[in-house]
Structure formats: C-alpha cells, structure tokens
C-alpha cells in the first residue's frame, strides 16, 4: 500500500455517515506515541441521536464533536474515566472507540493499567484511554497529528452490529460495531 492509497481510503472513510464511519473504523489501527493497536469495537453517535453528547447542540464540553473529521473528542465518564472518540464527517458526529486489540507498547499498557492479561488492557472505553495514555488534554487534537497515528483498515473486516452499551436513550439503535470473533471486546457481541 502506498501513501496515495492510504490517503484515498482515509478520505472515503471520513466522508461516511456516522454509523458507516463507526463500522468502517473496525480493523483500522490507532496509536498514541507508538502505543496502540487494531480497533475491534466502536459505537456511532450523531447530532439527532438522543444518546449523543451533541444532541442538545454545541457546548464547551462537546465542542470537539463539531470539529474537523478526524479530530479527537475526549470526555470524562462518571467524573473519573476518559473516553476516546473520533469525529466523523458531519458536525456532532463521532465514533466512540470502545476496544482495541493491543499490538504495540504492551509493557506500557500493562504498567498504566496494572494488569497482565492482554485481553483486559483495552477492552472498554475507559481501559483503552488509560492504556493508551489518553486524557482530557488531548481533546480537540487530530488523529492525523502527533502524538496520534491513524492507519485505515486495508480490507473490509467481518463486522457485527448490535445495540449500544450503557446508554439510556435510543438503546435499541444497532450502532455498536464489533470485529467478529475478537477476544478483545468490552462485552461479548
């Protein structure tokens, strides 16, 4: 694959609607300062979605969701844990990255998380952010600039769709996407 192919795949990926974008992120790779792996679980959110942080419009907290495609939206859940999202094509659209298959920097991930089991390093949005060292200071950054590195998926992966996890609104919406058979998911699909 040459740089032109990667640029074309990236342009196509970041022009998709929220659900298609979140689905297409499965198999892509994300790294923070060289630490990361393959995305195996995402959830889609868009502006007219009552489960989305952007549903009521732009605020100081969610302003990164209205940034450029590929921008990073980081927020705290329960006031404790960071969650990592990648902004999609339309204002207010983002994909929550729920889990990755760890590929690089496993020793750093283990030190940050305090666990040895590779399956538990990045299997959940808070675990993933902790393992990759993602914090609120990265809110508004771009996955296309250091310390991030983003590699689009080379081929279509076998992806399953199902209801999102941990939302009270629009629970039935099948916008949770998982890599079929992955042992690194936050919860069985």
C-alpha positions in Angstrom: 0.0 0.0 0.0 1.4 3.4 -0.9 0.7 6.8 0.6 -1.8 7.6 -2.1 -3.9 4.5 -1.4 -3.9 5.4 2.3 -5.0 9.0 1.6 -7.8 7.8 -0.6 -9.0 5.2 2.0 -8.8 7.9 4.7 -10.8 10.4 2.6 -13.5 7.9 1.9 -13.7 6.8 5.5 -14.0 10.3 6.9 -16.8 11.2 4.4 -19.2 8.4 5.6 -22.3 8.9 7.8 -21.9 8.2 11.5 -22.9 4.6 11.5 -21.0 3.7 8.4 -18.0 5.5 9.7 -18.1 3.7 13.1 -18.4 0.4 11.2 -15.5 1.2 8.8 -13.2 2.0 11.8 -13.2 -1.7 12.7 -9.9 -3.0 11.6 -8.2 0.4 11.4 -5.2 1.0 13.7 -4.8 3.8 16.3 -1.6 4.7 18.1 -0.7 7.3 20.7 3.1 7.9 20.9 3.6 4.5 19.3 1.3 2.6 21.8 -1.9 1.1 20.4 -3.4 -1.4 18.1 -6.3 -2.5 15.9 -9.8 -1.1 16.6 -12.2 -4.0 17.3 -15.2 -2.2 18.8 -16.9 1.2 18.2 -20.2 2.9 18.7 -21.8 5.6 16.5 -23.3 8.9 17.7 -24.7 11.8 15.7 -26.4 15.1 16.3 -30.0 14.0 16.1 -29.3 11.0 18.3 -30.8 11.4 21.8 -27.9 9.3 23.2 -25.3 11.6 21.8 -23.5 14.3 23.7 -24.2 16.6 20.7 -27.9 16.1 20.8 -28.7 19.4 22.5 -26.2 21.4 20.4 -22.7 22.6 20.9 -21.4 23.2 24.4 -18.0 23.8 25.9 -17.8 20.2 26.9 -18.7 18.7 23.5 -17.2 21.4 21.1 -14.6 18.9 19.8 -17.5 16.9 18.3 -18.1 19.8 16.0 -14.5 19.9 14.8 -12.9 18.5 11.7 -13.2 14.9 10.6 -10.5 13.0 12.5 -10.5 15.3 15.5 -10.4 13.7 18.9 -13.3 14.1 21.4 -12.3 13.1 24.9 -14.7 13.3 27.8 -14.9 12.0 31.4 -17.5 9.4 32.3 -18.6 9.3 36.0 -16.1 12.1 36.6 -13.3 9.5 36.7 -12.5 7.9 33.4 -11.6 9.3 30.0 -13.4 8.1 26.9 -11.9 8.5 23.4 -14.0 9.3 20.3 -13.0 10.1 16.7 -15.1 12.9 15.0 -16.8 11.9 11.8 -17.9 13.9 8.6 -20.8 15.9 9.9 -20.8 18.3 12.8 -21.8 16.5 16.0 -20.9 13.0 14.7 -18.4 10.8 16.4 -17.4 7.2 16.9 -16.6 6.1 20.5 -13.7 3.7 20.3 -14.7 1.0 22.8 -11.9 -1.5 22.4 -8.7 -2.3 20.5 -6.6 -5.4 20.0 -3.3 -4.3 21.6 -0.4 -4.6 19.1 2.3 -2.2 20.3 3.5 -0.9 23.7 2.1 -3.7 25.7 4.6 -3.2 28.6 3.5 0.5 28.8 -0.2 -0.5 28.7 0.3 -3.1 31.5 2.1 -0.5 33.6 -0.6 2.0 33.1 -3.4 -0.4 33.7 -1.8 -2.6 36.4 -3.0 -5.8 34.7 -1.1 -8.6 32.8 -4.0 -10.1 30.8 -3.7 -8.7 27.3 -7.4 -9.1 26.8 -8.2 -6.7 29.6 -5.7 -3.9 28.6 -8.0 -2.1 26.1 -11.4 -3.9 26.4 -13.6 -1.0 27.2 -13.5 2.8 26.6 -12.0 3.7 30.0 -9.5 0.9 29.9 -8.5 1.8 26.4 -8.0 5.5 27.2 -5.9 4.6 30.3 -3.8 2.1 28.5 -3.0 4.5 25.6 -2.5 7.5 27.9 -5.4 9.4 26.5 -6.6 12.3 28.7 -8.6 15.5 28.6 -5.6 17.5 27.4 -5.9 15.6 24.0 -9.5 16.8 23.5 -9.6 18.6 20.1 -6.3 17.1 18.8 -6.3 15.2 15.5 -5.7 11.5 14.9 -3.6 12.7 11.9 -1.0 14.5 14.0 1.4 13.5 16.8 1.2 12.0 19.3 -1.5 10.1 17.3 -1.1 7.9 14.3 -4.0 6.5 12.4 -3.9 3.7 9.8 -7.2 3.0 7.9 -8.3 -0.6 7.6 -6.8 -2.2 4.5 -9.7 -4.5 3.8 -13.3 -4.9 4.9 -13.4 -6.9 8.2 -16.3 -9.2 9.2 -18.3 -6.8 11.4 -21.3 -7.4 13.6 -23.8 -4.7 14.6 -25.8 -4.6 17.8 -27.3 -2.2 20.4 -25.0 0.2 22.1 -23.9 -0.3 25.7 -24.5 2.0 28.7 -27.0 4.4 27.1 -30.5 5.1 28.3 -31.8 6.8 25.2 -32.1 5.0 21.8 -30.8 1.8 23.4 -32.3 -0.3 20.6 -30.3 1.5 17.8 -27.8 -1.1 16.4 -24.8 1.2 16.3 -22.3 -0.8 18.3 -19.9 -2.5 15.8 -17.5 -5.3 16.7 -14.9 -7.4 14.9 -16.4 -10.8 14.6 -14.7 -13.3 17.0 -12.4 -10.8 18.6 -11.4 -11.8 22.2 -10.6 -8.1 22.9 -14.2 -6.7 23.0 -15.5 -4.9 26.1 -18.5 -7.2 26.2 -19.5 -10.2 24.0 -21.4 -9.2 20.9 
